[in-house]
Amino acid sequence: MSAIIGMAYLASDITEAILEGRQPQTLMLKDMMRTIPPNWTDQRRIFGFAAA
């Protein structure tokens, strides 16, 4: 449950990319289910997104 709640705190550009199908091909749901760092820069680095 806490992993799903953590997704609410994803960087807005990451959320937008996922909704538009522009996420990295290597990104899997299991990757998103772990602890999501609060820092958006760290999120981009960990999940494979270019810095915005």
mmCIF file of the N, C-alpha and C atoms, coordinates in Angstrom:
data_MODEL
# 
_entry.id   MODEL 
# 
loop_
_atom_site.group_PDB 
_atom_site.id 
_atom_site.type_symbol 
_atom_site.label_atom_id 
_atom_site.label_alt_id 
_atom_site.label_comp_id 
_atom_site.label_asym_id 
_atom_site.label_entity_id 
_atom_site.label_seq_id 
_atom_site.pdbx_PDB_ins_code 
_atom_site.Cartn_x 
_atom_site.Cartn_y 
_atom_site.Cartn_z 
_atom_site.occupancy 
_atom_site.B_iso_or_equiv 
_atom_site.pdbx_formal_charge 
_atom_site.auth_seq_id 
_atom_site.auth_comp_id 
_atom_site.auth_asym_id 
_atom_site.auth_atom_id 
_atom_site.pdbx_PDB_model_num 
ATOM 1   N N  . MET A 1 1  ? 0.818  -1.189 0.000   1.00 0.00 ? 1  MET A N  1 
ATOM 2   C CA . MET A 1 1  ? 0.000  0.000  0.000   1.00 0.00 ? 1  MET A CA 1 
ATOM 3   C C  . MET A 1 1  ? 0.862  1.252  0.000   1.00 0.00 ? 1  MET A C  1 
ATOM 4   N N  . SER A 1 2  ? 1.911  1.271  0.805   1.00 0.00 ? 2  SER A N  1 
ATOM 5   C CA . SER A 1 2  ? 2.753  2.465  0.878   1.00 0.00 ? 2  SER A CA 1 
ATOM 6   C C  . SER A 1 2  ? 3.470  2.720  -0.445  1.00 0.00 ? 2  SER A C  1 
ATOM 7   N N  . ALA A 1 3  ? 3.792  1.669  -1.197  1.00 0.00 ? 3  ALA A N  1 
ATOM 8   C CA . ALA A 1 3  ? 4.444  1.850  -2.496  1.00 0.00 ? 3  ALA A CA 1 
ATOM 9   C C  . ALA A 1 3  ? 3.505  2.549  -3.474  1.00 0.00 ? 3  ALA A C  1 
ATOM 10  N N  . ILE A 1 4  ? 2.244  2.192  -3.436  1.00 0.00 ? 4  ILE A N  1 
ATOM 11  C CA . ILE A 1 4  ? 1.262  2.816  -4.327  1.00 0.00 ? 4  ILE A CA 1 
ATOM 12  C C  . ILE A 1 4  ? 1.054  4.274  -3.931  1.00 0.00 ? 4  ILE A C  1 
ATOM 13  N N  . ILE A 1 5  ? 0.986  4.540  -2.648  1.00 0.00 ? 5  ILE A N  1 
ATOM 14  C CA . ILE A 1 5  ? 0.843  5.916  -2.181  1.00 0.00 ? 5  ILE A CA 1 
ATOM 15  C C  . ILE A 1 5  ? 2.058  6.744  -2.590  1.00 0.00 ? 5  ILE A C  1 
ATOM 16  N N  . GLY A 1 6  ? 3.237  6.149  -2.538  1.00 0.00 ? 6  GLY A N  1 
ATOM 17  C CA . GLY A 1 6  ? 4.453  6.850  -2.932  1.00 0.00 ? 6  GLY A CA 1 
ATOM 18  C C  . GLY A 1 6  ? 4.420  7.325  -4.376  1.00 0.00 ? 6  GLY A C  1 
ATOM 19  N N  . MET A 1 7  ? 3.703  6.617  -5.226  1.00 0.00 ? 7  MET A N  1 
ATOM 20  C CA . MET A 1 7  ? 3.612  7.017  -6.632  1.00 0.00 ? 7  MET A CA 1 
ATOM 21  C C  . MET A 1 7  ? 2.910  8.363  -6.797  1.00 0.00 ? 7  MET A C  1 
ATOM 22  N N  . ALA A 1 8  ? 2.142  8.757  -5.821  1.00 0.00 ? 8  ALA A N  1 
ATOM 23  C CA . ALA A 1 8  ? 1.482  10.061 -5.868  1.00 0.00 ? 8  ALA A CA 1 
ATOM 24  C C  . ALA A 1 8  ? 2.499  11.188 -5.793  1.00 0.00 ? 8  ALA A C  1 
ATOM 25  N N  . TYR A 1 9  ? 3.710  10.880 -5.358  1.00 0.00 ? 9  TYR A N  1 
ATOM 26  C CA . TYR A 1 9  ? 4.752  11.885 -5.196  1.00 0.00 ? 9  TYR A CA 1 
ATOM 27  C C  . TYR A 1 9  ? 5.801  11.831 -6.298  1.00 0.00 ? 9  TYR A C  1 
ATOM 28  N N  . LEU A 1 10 ? 5.474  11.180 -7.406  1.00 0.00 ? 10 LEU A N  1 
ATOM 29  C CA . LEU A 1 10 ? 6.393  11.152 -8.533  1.00 0.00 ? 10 LEU A CA 1 
ATOM 30  C C  . LEU A 1 10 ? 6.522  12.548 -9.133  1.00 0.00 ? 10 LEU A C  1 
ATOM 31  N N  . ALA A 1 11 ? 7.676  12.824 -9.683  1.00 0.00 ? 11 ALA A N  1 
ATOM 32  C CA . ALA A 1 11 ? 7.870  14.085 -10.396 1.00 0.00 ? 11 ALA A CA 1 
ATOM 33  C C  . ALA A 1 11 ? 6.802  14.194 -11.484 1.00 0.00 ? 11 ALA A C  1 
ATOM 34  N N  . SER A 1 12 ? 6.273  15.375 -11.657 1.00 0.00 ? 12 SER A N  1 
ATOM 35  C CA . SER A 1 12 ? 5.170  15.563 -12.607 1.00 0.00 ? 12 SER A CA 1 
ATOM 36  C C  . SER A 1 12 ? 5.555  15.158 -14.025 1.00 0.00 ? 12 SER A C  1 
ATOM 37  N N  . ASP A 1 13 ? 6.800  15.396 -14.424 1.00 0.00 ? 13 ASP A N  1 
ATOM 38  C CA . ASP A 1 13 ? 7.207  15.021 -15.777 1.00 0.00 ? 13 ASP A CA 1 
ATOM 39  C C  . ASP A 1 13 ? 7.307  13.500 -15.938 1.00 0.00 ? 13 ASP A C  1 
ATOM 40  N N  . ILE A 1 14 ? 7.624  12.794 -14.863 1.00 0.00 ? 14 ILE A N  1 
ATOM 41  C CA . ILE A 1 14 ? 7.651  11.329 -14.918 1.00 0.00 ? 14 ILE A CA 1 
ATOM 42  C C  . ILE A 1 14 ? 6.234  10.799 -15.074 1.00 0.00 ? 14 ILE A C  1 
ATOM 43  N N  . THR A 1 15 ? 5.321  11.324 -14.289 1.00 0.00 ? 15 THR A N  1 
ATOM 44  C CA . THR A 1 15 ? 3.918  10.910 -14.383 1.00 0.00 ? 15 THR A CA 1 
ATOM 45  C C  . THR A 1 15 ? 3.390  11.163 -15.790 1.00 0.00 ? 15 THR A C  1 
ATOM 46  N N  . GLU A 1 16 ? 3.666  12.339 -16.316 1.00 0.00 ? 16 GLU A N  1 
ATOM 47  C CA . GLU A 1 16 ? 3.203  12.698 -17.658 1.00 0.00 ? 16 GLU A CA 1 
ATOM 48  C C  . GLU A 1 16 ? 3.783  11.754 -18.708 1.00 0.00 ? 16 GLU A C  1 
ATOM 49  N N  . ALA A 1 17 ? 5.071  11.462 -18.612 1.00 0.00 ? 17 ALA A N  1 
ATOM 50  C CA . ALA A 1 17 ? 5.709  10.568 -19.573 1.00 0.00 ? 17 ALA A CA 1 
ATOM 51  C C  . ALA A 1 17 ? 5.086  9.176  -19.533 1.00 0.00 ? 17 ALA A C  1 
ATOM 52  N N  . ILE A 1 18 ? 4.813  8.667  -18.335 1.00 0.00 ? 18 ILE A N  1 
ATOM 53  C CA . ILE A 1 18 ? 4.207  7.343  -18.197 1.00 0.00 ? 18 ILE A CA 1 
ATOM 54  C C  . ILE A 1 18 ? 2.806  7.328  -18.801 1.00 0.00 ? 18 ILE A C  1 
ATOM 55  N N  . LEU A 1 19 ? 2.016  8.352  -18.508 1.00 0.00 ? 19 LEU A N  1 
ATOM 56  C CA . LEU A 1 19 ? 0.650  8.420  -19.035 1.00 0.00 ? 19 LEU A CA 1 
ATOM 57  C C  . LEU A 1 19 ? 0.628  8.533  -20.554 1.00 0.00 ? 19 LEU A C  1 
ATOM 58  N N  . GLU A 1 20 ? 1.666  9.147  -21.124 1.00 0.00 ? 20 GLU A N  1 
ATOM 59  C CA . GLU A 1 20 ? 1.746  9.306  -22.574 1.00 0.00 ? 20 GLU A CA 1 
ATOM 60  C C  . GLU A 1 20 ? 2.513  8.164  -23.249 1.00 0.00 ? 20 GLU A C  1 
ATOM 61  N N  . GLY A 1 21 ? 2.993  7.212  -22.455 1.00 0.00 ? 21 GLY A N  1 
ATOM 62  C CA . GLY A 1 21 ? 3.706  6.066  -23.011 1.00 0.00 ? 21 GLY A CA 1 
ATOM 63  C C  . GLY A 1 21 ? 5.135  6.383  -23.422 1.00 0.00 ? 21 GLY A C  1 
ATOM 64  N N  . ARG A 1 22 ? 5.742  7.417  -22.828 1.00 0.00 ? 22 ARG A N  1 
ATOM 65  C CA . ARG A 1 22 ? 7.101  7.813  -23.181 1.00 0.00 ? 22 ARG A CA 1 
ATOM 66  C C  . ARG A 1 22 ? 8.125  7.411  -22.126 1.00 0.00 ? 22 ARG A C  1 
ATOM 67  N N  . GLN A 1 23 ? 7.772  6.495  -21.238 1.00 0.00 ? 23 GLN A N  1 
ATOM 68  C CA . GLN A 1 23 ? 8.705  6.049  -20.206 1.00 0.00 ? 23 GLN A CA 1 
ATOM 69  C C  . GLN A 1 23 ? 9.788  5.181  -20.828 1.00 0.00 ? 23 GLN A C  1 
ATOM 70  N N  . PRO A 1 24 ? 10.935 5.084  -20.164 1.00 0.00 ? 24 PRO A N  1 
ATOM 71  C CA . PRO A 1 24 ? 11.990 4.195  -20.680 1.00 0.00 ? 24 PRO A CA 1 
ATOM 72  C C  . PRO A 1 24 ? 11.459 2.769  -20.806 1.00 0.00 ? 24 PRO A C  1 
ATOM 73  N N  . GLN A 1 25 ? 11.858 2.084  -21.867 1.00 0.00 ? 25 GLN A N  1 
ATOM 74  C CA . GLN A 1 25 ? 11.386 0.713  -22.094 1.00 0.00 ? 25 GLN A CA 1 
ATOM 75  C C  . GLN A 1 25 ? 11.814 -0.224 -20.980 1.00 0.00 ? 25 GLN A C  1 
ATOM 76  N N  . THR A 1 26 ? 12.873 0.131  -20.283 1.00 0.00 ? 26 THR A N  1 
ATOM 77  C CA . THR A 1 26 ? 13.377 -0.733 -19.219 1.00 0.00 ? 26 THR A CA 1 
ATOM 78  C C  . THR A 1 26 ? 12.627 -0.546 -17.898 1.00 0.00 ? 26 THR A C  1 
ATOM 79  N N  . LEU A 1 27 ? 11.791 0.475  -17.791 1.00 0.00 ? 27 LEU A N  1 
ATOM 80  C CA . LEU A 1 27 ? 11.074 0.753  -16.554 1.00 0.00 ? 27 LEU A CA 1 
ATOM 81  C C  . LEU A 1 27 ? 9.941  -0.249 -16.375 1.00 0.00 ? 27 LEU A C  1 
ATOM 82  N N  . MET A 1 28 ? 9.950  -0.935 -15.253 1.00 0.00 ? 28 MET A N  1 
ATOM 83  C CA . MET A 1 28 ? 8.935  -1.940 -14.944 1.00 0.00 ? 28 MET A CA 1 
ATOM 84  C C  . MET A 1 28 ? 8.172  -1.537 -13.688 1.00 0.00 ? 28 MET A C  1 
ATOM 85  N N  . LEU A 1 29 ? 6.958  -2.031 -13.564 1.00 0.00 ? 29 LEU A N  1 
ATOM 86  C CA . LEU A 1 29 ? 6.152  -1.732 -12.394 1.00 0.00 ? 29 LEU A CA 1 
ATOM 87  C C  . LEU A 1 29 ? 6.871  -2.125 -11.112 1.00 0.00 ? 29 LEU A C  1 
ATOM 88  N N  . LYS A 1 30 ? 7.573  -3.250 -11.128 1.00 0.00 ? 30 LYS A N  1 
ATOM 89  C CA . LYS A 1 30 ? 8.286  -3.687 -9.925  1.00 0.00 ? 30 LYS A CA 1 
ATOM 90  C C  . LYS A 1 30 ? 9.312  -2.652 -9.487  1.00 0.00 ? 30 LYS A C  1 
ATOM 91  N N  . ASP A 1 31 ? 9.883  -1.919 -10.445 1.00 0.00 ? 31 ASP A N  1 
ATOM 92  C CA . ASP A 1 31 ? 10.826 -0.853 -10.106 1.00 0.00 ? 31 ASP A CA 1 
ATOM 93  C C  . ASP A 1 31 ? 10.110 0.288  -9.383  1.00 0.00 ? 31 ASP A C  1 
ATOM 94  N N  . MET A 1 32 ? 8.889  0.549  -9.803  1.00 0.00 ? 32 MET A N  1 
ATOM 95  C CA . MET A 1 32 ? 8.118  1.645  -9.211  1.00 0.00 ? 32 MET A CA 1 
ATOM 96  C C  . MET A 1 32 ? 7.537  1.275  -7.840  1.00 0.00 ? 32 MET A C  1 
ATOM 97  N N  . MET A 1 33 ? 7.485  -0.010 -7.528  1.00 0.00 ? 33 MET A N  1 
ATOM 98  C CA . MET A 1 33 ? 6.880  -0.448 -6.278  1.00 0.00 ? 33 MET A CA 1 
ATOM 99  C C  . MET A 1 33 ? 7.829  -0.351 -5.085  1.00 0.00 ? 33 MET A C  1 
ATOM 100 N N  . ARG A 1 34 ? 9.108  -0.107 -5.353  1.00 0.00 ? 34 ARG A N  1 
ATOM 101 C CA . ARG A 1 34 ? 10.032 0.055  -4.233  1.00 0.00 ? 34 ARG A CA 1 
ATOM 102 C C  . ARG A 1 34 ? 9.907  1.478  -3.687  1.00 0.00 ? 34 ARG A C  1 
ATOM 103 N N  . THR A 1 35 ? 10.682 1.788  -2.687  1.00 0.00 ? 35 THR A N  1 
ATOM 104 C CA . THR A 1 35 ? 10.624 3.112  -2.088  1.00 0.00 ? 35 THR A CA 1 
ATOM 105 C C  . THR A 1 35 ? 10.988 4.172  -3.118  1.00 0.00 ? 35 THR A C  1 
ATOM 106 N N  . ILE A 1 36 ? 10.137 5.159  -3.257  1.00 0.00 ? 36 ILE A N  1 
ATOM 107 C CA . ILE A 1 36 ? 10.361 6.239  -4.204  1.00 0.00 ? 36 ILE A CA 1 
ATOM 108 C C  . ILE A 1 36 ? 10.994 7.403  -3.451  1.00 0.00 ? 36 ILE A C  1 
ATOM 109 N N  . PRO A 1 37 ? 12.178 7.846  -3.878  1.00 0.00 ? 37 PRO A N  1 
ATOM 110 C CA . PRO A 1 37 ? 12.822 8.948  -3.173  1.00 0.00 ? 37 PRO A CA 1 
ATOM 111 C C  . PRO A 1 37 ? 12.016 10.238 -3.323  1.00 0.00 ? 37 PRO A C  1 
ATOM 112 N N  . PRO A 1 38 ? 12.005 11.081 -2.309  1.00 0.00 ? 38 PRO A N  1 
ATOM 113 C CA . PRO A 1 38 ? 11.228 12.326 -2.384  1.00 0.00 ? 38 PRO A CA 1 
ATOM 114 C C  . PRO A 1 38 ? 11.839 13.353 -3.341  1.00 0.00 ? 38 PRO A C  1 
ATOM 115 N N  . ASN A 1 39 ? 13.122 13.255 -3.599  1.00 0.00 ? 39 ASN A N  1 
ATOM 116 C CA . ASN A 1 39 ? 13.795 14.213 -4.468  1.00 0.00 ? 39 ASN A CA 1 
ATOM 117 C C  . ASN A 1 39 ? 13.550 13.858 -5.927  1.00 0.00 ? 39 ASN A C  1 
ATOM 118 N N  . TRP A 1 40 ? 12.995 14.800 -6.690  1.00 0.00 ? 40 TRP A N  1 
ATOM 119 C CA . TRP A 1 40 ? 12.640 14.522 -8.081  1.00 0.00 ? 40 TRP A CA 1 
ATOM 120 C C  . TRP A 1 40 ? 13.855 14.230 -8.937  1.00 0.00 ? 40 TRP A C  1 
ATOM 121 N N  . THR A 1 41 ? 14.970 14.867 -8.672  1.00 0.00 ? 41 THR A N  1 
ATOM 122 C CA . THR A 1 41 ? 16.197 14.595 -9.427  1.00 0.00 ? 41 THR A CA 1 
ATOM 123 C C  . THR A 1 41 ? 16.630 13.147 -9.223  1.00 0.00 ? 41 THR A C  1 
ATOM 124 N N  . ASP A 1 42 ? 16.547 12.681 -7.978  1.00 0.00 ? 42 ASP A N  1 
ATOM 125 C CA . ASP A 1 42 ? 16.884 11.289 -7.684  1.00 0.00 ? 42 ASP A CA 1 
ATOM 126 C C  . ASP A 1 42 ? 15.915 10.334 -8.387  1.00 0.00 ? 42 ASP A C  1 
ATOM 127 N N  . GLN A 1 43 ? 14.636 10.686 -8.421  1.00 0.00 ? 43 GLN A N  1 
ATOM 128 C CA . GLN A 1 43 ? 13.644 9.849  -9.102  1.00 0.00 ? 43 GLN A CA 1 
ATOM 129 C C  . GLN A 1 43 ? 13.997 9.697  -10.578 1.00 0.00 ? 43 GLN A C  1 
ATOM 130 N N  . ARG A 1 44 ? 14.332 10.809 -11.215 1.00 0.00 ? 44 ARG A N  1 
ATOM 131 C CA . ARG A 1 44 ? 14.667 10.765 -12.645 1.00 0.00 ? 44 ARG A CA 1 
ATOM 132 C C  . ARG A 1 44 ? 15.879 9.871  -12.885 1.00 0.00 ? 44 ARG A C  1 
ATOM 133 N N  . ARG A 1 45 ? 16.876 9.994  -12.038 1.00 0.00 ? 45 ARG A N  1 
ATOM 134 C CA . ARG A 1 45 ? 18.095 9.203  -12.185 1.00 0.00 ? 45 ARG A CA 1 
ATOM 135 C C  . ARG A 1 45 ? 17.798 7.716  -11.974 1.00 0.00 ? 45 ARG A C  1 
ATOM 136 N N  . ILE A 1 46 ? 17.105 7.389  -10.904 1.00 0.00 ? 46 ILE A N  1 
ATOM 137 C CA . ILE A 1 46 ? 16.829 5.988  -10.560 1.00 0.00 ? 46 ILE A CA 1 
ATOM 138 C C  . ILE A 1 46 ? 15.931 5.299  -11.597 1.00 0.00 ? 46 ILE A C  1 
ATOM 139 N N  . PHE A 1 47 ? 14.935 6.011  -12.095 1.00 0.00 ? 47 PHE A N  1 
ATOM 140 C CA . PHE A 1 47 ? 13.969 5.397  -13.019 1.00 0.00 ? 47 PHE A CA 1 
ATOM 141 C C  . PHE A 1 47 ? 14.335 5.563  -14.483 1.00 0.00 ? 47 PHE A C  1 
ATOM 142 N N  . GLY A 1 48 ? 15.480 6.205  -14.788 1.00 0.00 ? 48 GLY A N  1 
ATOM 143 C CA . GLY A 1 48 ? 15.975 6.259  -16.152 1.00 0.00 ? 48 GLY A CA 1 
ATOM 144 C C  . GLY A 1 48 ? 15.437 7.374  -17.016 1.00 0.00 ? 48 GLY A C  1 
ATOM 145 N N  . PHE A 1 49 ? 15.001 8.463  -16.400 1.00 0.00 ? 49 PHE A N  1 
ATOM 146 C CA . PHE A 1 49 ? 14.516 9.618  -17.153 1.00 0.00 ? 49 PHE A CA 1 
ATOM 147 C C  . PHE A 1 49 ? 15.604 10.669 -17.243 1.00 0.00 ? 49 PHE A C  1 
ATOM 148 N N  . ALA A 1 50 ? 15.656 11.367 -18.351 1.00 0.00 ? 50 ALA A N  1 
ATOM 149 C CA . ALA A 1 50 ? 16.603 12.468 -18.498 1.00 0.00 ? 50 ALA A CA 1 
ATOM 150 C C  . ALA A 1 50 ? 16.185 13.599 -17.560 1.00 0.00 ? 50 ALA A C  1 
ATOM 151 N N  . ALA A 1 51 ? 17.143 14.320 -17.045 1.00 0.00 ? 51 ALA A N  1 
ATOM 152 C CA . ALA A 1 51 ? 16.839 15.465 -16.163 1.00 0.00 ? 51 ALA A CA 1 
ATOM 153 C C  . ALA A 1 51 ? 16.017 16.484 -16.925 1.00 0.00 ? 51 ALA A C  1 
ATOM 154 N N  . ALA A 1 52 ? 14.996 16.995 -16.252 1.00 0.00 ? 52 ALA A N  1 
ATOM 155 C CA . ALA A 1 52 ? 14.099 17.984 -16.901 1.00 0.00 ? 52 ALA A CA 1 
ATOM 156 C C  . ALA A 1 52 ? 14.618 19.378 -16.712 1.00 0.00 ? 52 ALA A C  1 
# 
